[in-house]
């Protein structure tokens, strides 16, 4: 039986568009359950193998709208070793101001980091290096990861970590789940589509199990 991912949706902060992209990317190897900011029924997470918090548009402080019992369950399960996949907003939420599940590692806006190659948060095809391969990946005010010990999977052009594994927690600042129509929404992005990055996300998710 395929492992089950509980994927969080709170549109637009953890957007349905991002959640759909994740599910399309991982569908060959995973099943999914959707949960929201509201309190979950008893036992909801009992048959879950991985937690996923995707990205979206908005202020990371919207974390405060998640029901406290859900925050407690997610934090406890992640600390006990349940895999956690965080993309963009979900990567921010792993940090010290939110779920606080990555110890002395933290997430910070890439656009504020030293030598960042952009200072604007809007959508762009960001130059990154993923496992030694240079490529472009959809970016919308994503985070850089720094501090403590972790395995770096991908970096931004300034050398900051863009995707990391830390135990069974995997965090990604850009959007490998992005689809062609995401790029087509922006006139300056239409020619930047470089092909499907879903295989990268699938391999990354499987490595967390």
VOFIVO-422938 format. One record per atom (N, C-alpha, C): z, x, y. Coordinates in steps of 0.02 Angstrom, whole numbers, plus 32768, in hexadecimal, padded with zeros to 4 digits. Layout:
% VOFIVO-422938
ZXY/...
% end
This chain:
% VOFIVO-422938
8000802A7FC4/800080008000/8000802C803F/7FDB80178070/7FD9803D80AE/801C803B80D1/8031807280F1/806E8070811A/806580428156/809C8028816E/809B7FF781A5/80B3801681E6/808E800A821B/80A0801F825E/80B67FE28286/80F07FE582A4/81047FB282D5/80ED7FCA831A/80C07FA58338/80A17FBB8377/80B77F8C83AF/80CD7FAA83E5/80EA7F86841E/80B37F71844F/80B87F328466/80897F198498/80AF7EF884D0/80A47F0F850D/80BF7EEF8549/808A7EF78580/80567ED0857C/801D7ED885A9/80337ECB85F2/801D7EF68621/7FEF7F2F861A/80127F728610/80557F73860B/80797FB4860A/806E7FD785C7/80767FB38591/80607FCA854F/80297F98853C/7FEC7FA88550/7FB87F758555/7F9B7F608512/7F827F228512/7F607F0984D7/7F217F3284CA/7F007F4A84FE/7EC57F7484F7/7ED67FB584D1/7F0D7FD484E5/7F22801284C3/7F388004847C/7F5E7FCE8472/7F747FBC842F/7F387FAE8401/7F067F8B841B/7ECA7F7D83F3/7EA57FBD83E1/7EA27FEC8412/7E82802C8403/7EA6805283CD/7EE9805283D0/7F108074839C/7F0480548358/7F0480128355/7EFB7FF08315/7EB57FFD82F9/7E827FFE8323/7E3F800E830B/7E3B805582F1/7E5E80838314/7E5C80C982FF/7E7F80D482BC/7EB580AF82B0/7EE080BC8276/7ED7808A823D/7EAD80598246/7EA780218217/7E97803781CF/7E74806E81C6/7E6080828183/7E9C80978158/7ED280AB8179/7F0A80C78153/7F4D80A68161/7F508075818E/7F8F805581A0/7F88800A81A6/7FC17FE7819F/7FC77FA181B0/7FF17F9D81F0/7FF27F628210/80137F5D8251/803D7F1D8257/80747F25827C/809C7EEC8293/80A37EF582DF/809E7EBE8303/80A47EC0834C/80EA7EAB8360/81087ED08390/81467EB983AE/81427EC083F9/816F7E9E841C/816C7E998465/81B07EAA8484/81B77E9E84C4/81F47EAF84E8/822F7E8284D4/82217E4B84B1/82567E1B84A0/827E7E338463/82B77E16845A/82E17E268420/82BC7E1683E0/82C07E4383AF/829E7E398370/82CB7E15833D/82AC7DF08310/82D27DCE82DC/82F17E0382AD/832A7DF1828F/834B7E1E8261/831B7E338229/831A7E73821A/82F07E8C81E4/82A97E9C81F7/82967E928237/82517E9D824B/82397EE3823A/82637F158245/824F7F5A823C/825D7F7481F5/82767F4A81C8/828B7F628187/82527F7E815C/82167F628163/81DD7F7A813B/81AC7FA28165/81C57FBF819B/819B7FE681C8/81A1803081B8/8167805381B9/8166809B81AA/815D80C781E8/814780A9821F/813B80CF825C/814080A08298/815A80BA82CF/815D8096830E/812680B1833C/81038086835F/80CF809C838D/80D8807A83D1/80DB80A28405/80DC8089844A/809F80A5846D/806D807A8478/802F80908498/8037809184E4/800180A38506/800380A8854F/7FE8806A8571/7FE0807185B2/7FC7803A85DA/7FC7804D8623/7FCA801B864D/7FCA80268695/800B800C86B3/802D803686DA/806A801D86FA/80A1805086FC/80DA803A8710/81148064871C/813C806C86DB/814C80AA86C9/817380B5868C/81B78093868F/81CF808286CC/820F806186D3/820F801B86B5/81D5800186A3/81D27FC08680/81F57FC3863C/82067FFF8627/822E800885EB/826D7FDC85EE/82887FD38629/82C67FAC8631/82BF7F64861D/82817F4C8615/82777F068602/827A7EFC85B7/827A7F328590/827F7F2B8547/82C57F148535/82CA7EE48508/830C7ECA84F5/83397F0384DD/83777F0784F4/83A47F3E84E1/83AB7F478496/83AA7F108470/83B17F168428/83757F398409/83397F2D8425/82FD7F4E840C/82FF7F98841E/83157FA8845A/831C7FEE846E/834B8012843E/83847FF2842E/83B580108402/8399801C83BD/83747FEB83A2/83587FF2835F/8324802A835D/82F8802B838F/82C3805E8390/82E380A38396/831280AB83C3/833280EC83CC/83558103838C/837A80D5836C/839F80E78330/836F80FB82F8/833A80D482EE/830C80E382B8/82E7812582C4/82D381318303/82B181708312/82E081AB8306/831E81A4831A/834F81DA8311/835E81E682C7/835581B2829E/836181B88256/832381D28231/82EC81DE8257/82B281FD8238/827581D0822F/827781928247/823B81698243/820781858273/81C9818F825C/819681A88288/818C817D82C6/8182819E82FF/8177817D8340/8137819B835C/81078170836A/80C88184838A/80C6816783D0/80C681938402/80C5817E8448/80888197846B/8062816B848A/8025817C84AD/802C816984F6/802381998523/8027818D856B/806A816F857E/806E812E858D/80AE8110859E/80E181198565/80CA81128528/80F6811A84EF/8111816184E9/80EA81928501/810381D78501/813881E18537/812C81C48572/815F81C685A6/81A181A7858C/819B816E8569/81D6814A8554/81FF816E851E/81E281A184FF/820A81C984D0/823B81F784F3/823182018535/82568233855A/829D821F856D/82BD824B8592/83058247859E/831B820A85C6/82EE81ED85EE/830181B38617/82F8817185F2/82DE817385B5/82CC81358591/82EA8135854B/82C3813B8516/82DF813C84D3/8308817C84C6/82F781B284E7/831C81F184E0/831F82088497/82E482108479/82E182218432/82C282668425/82B6828D845A/829682CE8451/82C18308846A/830382FC846C/83338331847C/8322835384BE/8319839684BD/830F83BB84FB/82C583C0850F/829A839C84ED/825483968503/825083598531/8222835B8560/821C8321858C/81D3831885A2/81C782DE85C0/818482CC85D7/818482C68623/814F82DF8643/814A82DD868B/810182CF869D/80F682AD86D5/80B182A086EB/808A82E186ED/805182E286CB/8027831E86CD/8010832E8713/800282FB873B/7FE68307877E/8018832B87AB/8057832E8799/808A835087C2/8098839787A9/807983AB8772/808983EB8753/806584248776/808284618774/8062849B8792/801C84A78775/7FEC84B387A2/7FA784C3878F/7F83848B876A/7F9C844D8770/7F7884158752/7F3284108772/7F0183FE874A/7EBD83FC8764/7EAB83B98783/7EDC838E878B/7ED3835087B2/7F16833E87D1/7F138320880C/7F508306882C/7F4B82BA8836/7F1A829C8816/7F0F8254881D/7F18823287D9/7F3C81FA87D8/7F4D81DB8798/7F1681B0877A/7EE081A3879E/7EB181718786/7E8A81898749/7E65815D872A/7E41816B86EC/7E1081A486F4/7E1081D086C4/7DE0820786C3/7DD98221867C/7DA382458670/7D9982688631/7DB782AD8639/7DF382B6861E/7E1982F38629/7E04832A85F8/7DFD83678611/7DEF83A085E6/7E2F83B285C1/7E2B83B3857F/7E6483C78555/7E4B83F3851D/7E7A841484FC/7E6B843984C0/7E96841D8488/7E7584028455/7E9883E3841C/7E8D840E83DE/7EC2842D83C7/7EBF8457838B/7E87848B838F/7E8084AA83C9/7E4F84DF83D2/7E0A84C883E9/7E00848683EE/7DBE846C8402/7DC184508449/7D9684698475/7D92844F84B8/7D6D840C84B8/7D8783DD84DD/7D68839A84E0/7D818376851D/7D68833B8529/7D82830F855D/7DA182D2853D/7DD682B8855C/7DFA827F8541/7E108252857A/7E0E8211856E/7E2081E085A1/7E6881EB85B9/7E7181EC85FB/7EB281FA861A/7EBF81C5864F/7EFD81AD8651/7F1281808687/7F5B818E8696/7F6781BE86C2/7FAB81D186D7/7FD881E2869C/7FBD8208866D/7FE3821B8632/80158253863F/803E8260860D/807482918615/806182D485F6/80858306860D/8088834785EC/80CC834C85CA/80D083718593/810E8379856E/812583C18575/816583CB857E/817F840E8588/81C984128577/81E1844F856C/8228845B855F/823884568515/8265848284FE/827A847F84B9/824584988489/824D84878449/8220849E8414/81F8846383FA/81B8846E83F0/818B843B83D3/814B845E83BD/8123843B8398/80E184548384/80AD843883B4/8089846483D5/8055844D8403/8015843F83DD/7FFA840383E6/7FBB83F083C7/7F8283F383F8/7F8F83E38438/7F5A83E3846A/7F7883F784AD/7F4F841684D7/7F65842C851A/7F358413854F/7F4F840E858C/7F26840485C8/7F09844885DD/7EDE84478610/7EBD84858625/7EED84B78643/7F2884A1865C/7F5984CF8678/7F8784ED8643/7F7D84D98604/7FA684F285CE/7FE184C685BB/7FF0849385E3/8026846585D1/801484408591/80488430856A/803D8409852D/802883C2853E/7FF283AB8520/7FDB83668528/7FED833C84EB/7FEE835A84B0/800183378472/802D83658449/8064834A8431/80948372840B/80AD834C83CE/80C58372839D/80EE83578367/81338377836C/8166834E8369/81AB83678369/81CF83418332/81D5836182F8/81ED833D82BE/81BB830782AC/81D282CA82A7/81A682928297/8194826982D5/819F8286830F/818B8267834E/814B82888366/811882608373/80D9827A838D/80C9825A83D0/80BB82838402/80B0826B8446/806E82858460/804982588483/80078269849D/8002824F84E4/7FEE827B8513/7FE982678559/7FA98243856B/7F738254854A/7F3282338556/7F2981F98525/7EEB81E0851F/7EDD81A484F7/7EA781B184C3/7EB981CE8489/7E8681D58455/7E6F81948437/7E94815E8444/7E7F811C842A/7E4B80FA8456/7E39811A848F/7E0980FD84BE/7DC680F0849C/7DA680BA84B1/7D6580A88496/7D3080AC84CD/7CF380A884BA/7CBB80B384E9/7CBF80848525/7CD480458519/7CD580168550/7D0B80268584/7D3E804E8571/7D6E806585A3/7D4B808F85D8/7D2080BC85C2/7CFC80E885EF/7CCB80C0861A/7CAE808D85FE/7C7C80668621/7C99803B8658/7CDB8034865B/7CFC800F8690/7CF9803486D3/7CED807586D2/7CF0809E870E/7CAD80C18718/7C9180B88754/7C4F80D48762/7C4D81208759/7C8481418769/7C86818A8765/7C9481A3871E/7C9E817486EF/7CB0818786AA/7C7981788678/7C478152868B/7C178139865A/7BF481708633/7BE981A98653/7BC681E08631/7BF58210860D/7C358201860E/7C67822F85F2/7C79822185A9/7C6081EA858E/7C6F81DA8548/7C548210851B/7C80822E84F4/7C6C826584C7/7C708253847E/7C7A8214846F/7C7F82018429/7CC581EC8417/7CCC81D683DC/7D0A81B883C4/7D4081ED83B8/7D7C81E383D6/7DB4820F83CA/7DE681F08399/7DD281B8837C/7E0081948350/7E1681BD8314/7DE981E782FA/7DFB821082C0/7E34824082D1/7E35825A830E/7E6B82868323/7EAD82608321/7EAD8222833B/7EEA81FA833C/7F0081E882F6/7ED081D782CA/7EE281C68285/7F0382018262/7EE6823C8268/7F0482778248/7F4982868265/7F4F827D82A7/7F8F828A82C9/7FC4825A82AE/7FB4821A82AA/7FE481E88292/7FF781F6824A/7FC782068220/7FD7821481DA/8003825181D2/7FFD82808201/802682BD81FC/806F82B0820B/807F82768228/80C482668238/80EB824881FE/80C7823281CB/80E882118192/810C82448165/
% end
